[in-house]
Amino acid sequence: WAIQMYNTNIMMLTAFILVSVLALGLAYEWLQKGLEWTE
């Protein structure tokens, strides 16, 4: 069960990192568009 728990943690961590990267990408795009829009 220790290995299964470890794999679950790795999967959750990977999913969290992927979501974070996507969120940062969207935020960056949104900020760039926002800056362009204000000019």
N, C-alpha and C positions, 0 to 999 in steps of 0.2 A: 504493500500500500504506500510505502515511502516513495517509491519510484513514480507511482501514479500521481501522488500529491505533487511531486517535483515537476512532472510533465504538465500538470494543470497550472501550476504557478508560471512555468515558462510560457504556456499558451496565453495566459491572462496578461503577462508582461508584454509579450509580442503584440497582442491585440491592442493593449494600452498605448504602446509605442506607435503602432500604425495609426491609431485614431489621433494621437497627439500630432504626428507629422502631417496628417491630412488637415487637422484643425489649424495648425500653424500655416500651412500652405494657403488655406482659404482666408485666414486672417491677413496674411501678407498681400494676397491678391486684392482683398477688400480695401486694405489700407492704401495700396498703390492706386486703385480706382478712385478712392476717396480723395487722395491728394491731387490726382489729375482733375477730378471734378471741381475742386475748390478753385483751381487756377483760372 
